[in-house]
Amino acid sequence: MANVASQIILHPTASASLKVLGTTVGRDKVYRATQYFARFFAWYLISGGRKADAVRWNALKSHLALSRKLLRLGKPLEHLQSALRAAQSTGDLKEQLTTIARQLAYFGYLTYDTVVWANAIKVIALKPETSQKVQKISNRFWLAGILFSITNAVLKTGRLTKETREIRGLDEKNIGEDNARKSRLRALQTMQAATRHQFIIDILDVWLPAANLGLVNLNDGILGIFGFISSLLGLQTQWLAVNAK
């Protein structure tokens, strides 16, 4: 019995899970996935006339949303640093500008989101109309950040595709040069996969701030599923990043 227990507790998957949950990003992705699943399931229960059962799921959704704001308290500075690094880097100008714009937009989004959190836990007291205005600005920055991210992905995909075609078109006879070409192709394919992965996440997430701003009319079931799937994709990225070390 003890041997079975040790195999379960010390299983590589359990160890890998603990490594992911040991990071702030990993915990945030798990909380986010649960939050958006709760949003979907509450909608499902209400649609079926089970409003009393939906109360606990709505409560879970709200508490997780508030908890995640606390986890993100240091994130604005991270995005500001990323914007500065992007400004100091070299490369395609359009990609560089969209990266900077994306990071600055996320900085604005999370900064205003911190104000929303502070008001929610009564650290500050905003008038209802001021609170709504702050939330609206936060969602505008969020939407802008995702749109810049999508634009960046489109530009990057175009450049990577062009580079891939050019390298495949080379007729390398030297073994050393051929090996270098194959290595470069593998690197380009890895970057293309990562860009495509983030693009899918952004396409799913863009509807969330758009719905908050009233730009689209989607119910909580659809938004919950979109957020749940994008959270799992983000968790997958973090899983691979952490366990590759």
C-alpha positions as CSV (number, residue, x, y, z in Angstrom):
1,M,0.0,0.0,0.0
2,A,2.8,2.3,0.9
3,N,4.5,1.5,-2.3
4,V,1.4,2.4,-4.3
5,A,1.0,5.7,-2.4
6,S,4.7,6.6,-3.0
7,Q,4.3,5.9,-6.7
8,I,1.3,8.2,-6.9
9,I,2.8,11.0,-4.8
10,L,6.2,10.9,-6.4
11,H,5.0,10.3,-9.9
12,P,6.7,12.6,-12.5
13,T,3.4,14.2,-13.5
14,A,2.7,15.1,-9.8
15,S,6.2,16.6,-9.5
16,A,5.7,18.5,-12.8
17,S,2.4,19.8,-11.6
18,L,3.9,21.1,-8.4
19,K,6.6,22.9,-10.4
20,V,3.9,24.7,-12.5
21,L,1.8,25.5,-9.4
22,G,4.9,26.8,-7.7
23,T,4.9,29.7,-10.2
24,T,2.6,32.7,-10.0
25,V,1.7,32.3,-13.7
26,G,0.9,28.7,-13.2
27,R,-1.4,29.3,-10.3
28,D,-3.1,32.2,-12.2
29,K,-3.8,30.0,-15.2
30,V,-5.4,27.3,-13.0
31,Y,-7.5,29.9,-11.2
32,R,-8.4,31.5,-14.5
33,A,-9.5,28.1,-16.0
34,T,-11.6,27.4,-12.9
35,Q,-13.1,30.9,-13.0
36,Y,-14.2,30.7,-16.6
37,F,-15.5,27.2,-16.2
38,A,-17.5,28.4,-13.2
39,R,-18.9,31.2,-15.4
40,F,-19.9,28.7,-18.1
41,F,-21.4,26.3,-15.7
42,A,-23.4,29.0,-13.8
43,W,-24.9,30.1,-17.1
44,Y,-25.7,26.4,-18.0
45,L,-27.5,25.9,-14.6
46,I,-29.4,29.2,-15.0
47,S,-30.4,28.3,-18.5
48,G,-31.8,25.0,-17.1
49,G,-33.8,26.9,-14.5
50,R,-31.5,25.8,-11.6
51,K,-30.8,29.3,-10.3
52,A,-30.2,28.1,-6.7
53,D,-27.5,25.7,-7.8
54,A,-25.8,28.5,-9.9
55,V,-25.3,30.7,-6.9
56,R,-22.3,28.8,-5.6
57,W,-20.7,28.8,-9.1
58,N,-21.2,32.5,-9.5
59,A,-19.7,33.0,-6.0
60,L,-16.7,30.9,-7.0
61,K,-16.3,32.9,-10.2
62,S,-16.4,36.2,-8.4
63,H,-13.9,35.1,-5.7
64,L,-11.4,33.8,-8.1
65,A,-11.6,36.9,-10.3
66,L,-10.8,39.0,-7.2
67,S,-8.0,36.6,-6.1
68,R,-6.4,36.8,-9.5
69,K,-6.3,40.6,-9.3
70,L,-4.2,40.2,-6.1
71,L,-1.8,37.8,-7.9
72,R,-1.3,40.3,-10.7
73,L,-0.2,43.2,-8.4
74,G,3.4,43.3,-9.8
75,K,2.5,42.6,-13.4
76,P,2.2,46.2,-14.6
77,L,5.9,46.7,-13.9
78,E,6.8,43.5,-15.7
79,H,5.0,44.7,-18.8
80,L,6.7,48.1,-18.6
81,Q,10.1,46.4,-18.4
82,S,9.1,44.2,-21.4
83,A,8.2,47.3,-23.4
84,L,11.5,48.9,-22.6
85,R,13.4,45.7,-23.7
86,A,11.4,45.6,-26.9
87,A,12.3,49.3,-27.6
88,Q,16.0,48.5,-27.1
89,S,15.9,45.4,-29.3
90,T,16.6,45.1,-33.0
91,G,14.5,43.4,-35.7
92,D,11.5,44.1,-37.8
93,L,10.2,47.6,-37.0
94,K,6.5,46.8,-37.3
95,E,6.8,43.8,-35.0
96,Q,8.8,45.9,-32.6
97,L,6.2,48.7,-32.5
98,T,3.3,46.3,-32.0
99,T,5.2,44.5,-29.2
100,I,5.8,47.8,-27.4
101,A,2.2,48.9,-27.9
102,R,1.0,45.6,-26.6
103,Q,3.1,45.7,-23.5
104,L,2.1,49.3,-22.8
105,A,-1.6,48.5,-23.3
106,Y,-1.3,45.6,-20.8
107,F,0.5,47.9,-18.4
108,G,-2.4,50.3,-18.6
109,Y,-4.9,47.4,-18.3
110,L,-3.4,45.9,-15.2
111,T,-2.7,49.3,-13.6
112,Y,-6.4,50.2,-13.8
113,D,-7.3,46.7,-12.8
114,T,-5.4,47.2,-9.6
115,V,-7.5,50.2,-8.9
116,V,-10.6,48.1,-9.5
117,W,-9.3,45.5,-7.0
118,A,-8.4,48.2,-4.4
119,N,-12.0,49.5,-4.6
120,A,-13.5,46.0,-4.4
121,I,-11.7,45.3,-1.1
122,K,-12.5,48.8,0.2
123,V,-8.9,50.0,0.4
124,I,-10.1,53.0,-1.5
125,A,-13.7,54.2,-2.0
126,L,-14.7,55.2,-5.5
127,K,-18.1,56.6,-6.5
128,P,-20.1,54.1,-8.5
129,E,-19.8,56.1,-11.7
130,T,-16.0,56.5,-11.1
131,S,-15.7,52.8,-10.5
132,Q,-17.5,52.0,-13.8
133,K,-15.3,54.5,-15.6
134,V,-12.2,52.8,-14.3
135,Q,-13.4,49.4,-15.3
136,K,-14.2,50.6,-18.8
137,I,-10.8,52.1,-19.2
138,S,-9.2,48.9,-17.9
139,N,-11.2,46.9,-20.5
140,R,-10.2,49.3,-23.3
141,F,-6.6,48.8,-22.5
142,W,-7.1,45.0,-22.3
143,L,-8.8,45.0,-25.7
144,A,-6.1,47.1,-27.2
145,G,-3.4,44.8,-25.9
146,I,-5.0,41.7,-27.4
147,L,-5.5,43.5,-30.7
148,F,-1.9,44.6,-30.8
149,S,-0.9,41.0,-30.0
150,I,-3.0,39.6,-32.8
151,T,-1.5,42.2,-35.2
152,N,2.0,41.2,-34.0
153,A,1.3,37.5,-34.6
154,V,0.1,38.2,-38.2
155,L,3.2,40.2,-39.0
156,K,5.5,37.7,-37.4
157,T,3.8,34.8,-39.1
158,G,4.3,36.5,-42.5
159,R,8.0,37.1,-41.8
160,L,8.6,33.6,-40.6
161,T,6.8,32.1,-43.6
162,K,8.9,34.1,-45.9
163,E,12.1,33.2,-44.2
164,T,11.1,29.5,-44.3
165,R,10.4,29.6,-48.0
166,E,13.7,31.3,-48.7
167,I,15.8,28.8,-46.7
168,R,14.0,25.8,-48.2
169,G,14.7,27.3,-51.6
170,L,18.5,27.2,-51.0
171,D,20.5,24.5,-52.6
172,E,23.1,23.7,-50.1
173,K,25.8,21.2,-51.1
174,N,28.2,21.7,-48.2
175,I,27.3,19.4,-45.3
176,G,28.0,22.0,-42.7
177,E,25.9,24.6,-44.4
178,D,23.1,22.1,-44.9
179,N,23.1,21.2,-41.2
180,A,22.9,24.9,-40.4
181,R,20.0,25.3,-42.8
182,K,18.1,22.4,-41.1
183,S,18.8,23.9,-37.7
184,R,17.5,27.3,-38.8
185,L,14.4,25.6,-40.3
186,R,13.7,23.8,-37.0
187,A,14.1,27.1,-35.1
188,L,11.7,28.8,-37.5
189,Q,9.1,26.0,-37.1
190,T,9.3,26.3,-33.3
191,M,8.7,30.1,-33.5
192,Q,5.8,29.6,-35.9
193,A,4.2,27.0,-33.6
194,A,4.6,29.4,-30.6
195,T,3.2,32.3,-32.6
196,R,0.2,30.3,-33.8
197,H,-0.4,29.1,-30.2
198,Q,-0.5,32.6,-28.8
199,F,-2.7,33.7,-31.8
200,I,-5.3,31.2,-30.9
201,I,-5.3,32.3,-27.3
202,D,-5.7,35.9,-28.4
203,I,-8.6,35.1,-30.8
204,L,-10.4,33.4,-27.9
205,D,-9.7,36.1,-25.4
206,V,-10.5,39.2,-27.5
207,W,-14.2,38.6,-27.0
208,L,-14.0,39.0,-23.3
209,P,-13.1,42.7,-23.1
210,A,-15.2,43.3,-26.2
211,A,-18.2,41.9,-24.4
212,N,-17.4,43.9,-21.2
213,L,-17.4,47.1,-23.3
214,G,-20.7,46.1,-25.0
215,L,-19.1,45.8,-28.5
216,V,-20.4,42.3,-28.9
217,N,-23.4,40.5,-27.5
218,L,-22.2,37.0,-26.3
219,N,-23.7,35.1,-23.4
220,D,-21.7,33.9,-20.4
221,G,-21.8,30.4,-21.7
222,I,-19.8,31.3,-24.8
223,L,-17.5,33.7,-23.0
224,G,-16.9,31.1,-20.2
225,I,-15.9,28.4,-22.8
226,F,-13.6,30.8,-24.6
227,G,-11.9,31.8,-21.4
228,F,-11.6,28.2,-20.2
229,I,-10.0,27.0,-23.4
230,S,-7.6,30.0,-23.6
231,S,-6.6,29.4,-20.0
232,L,-5.8,25.7,-20.7
233,L,-3.7,26.8,-23.7
234,G,-1.9,29.3,-21.5
235,L,-1.4,26.6,-18.8
236,Q,0.1,24.3,-21.5
237,T,2.6,27.0,-22.4
238,Q,3.6,27.5,-18.8
239,W,3.8,23.7,-18.3
240,L,6.2,23.3,-21.2
241,A,8.3,26.4,-20.1
242,V,8.7,25.3,-16.5
243,N,9.3,21.6,-17.1
244,A,11.8,22.2,-20.0
245,K,14.2,23.7,-17.5
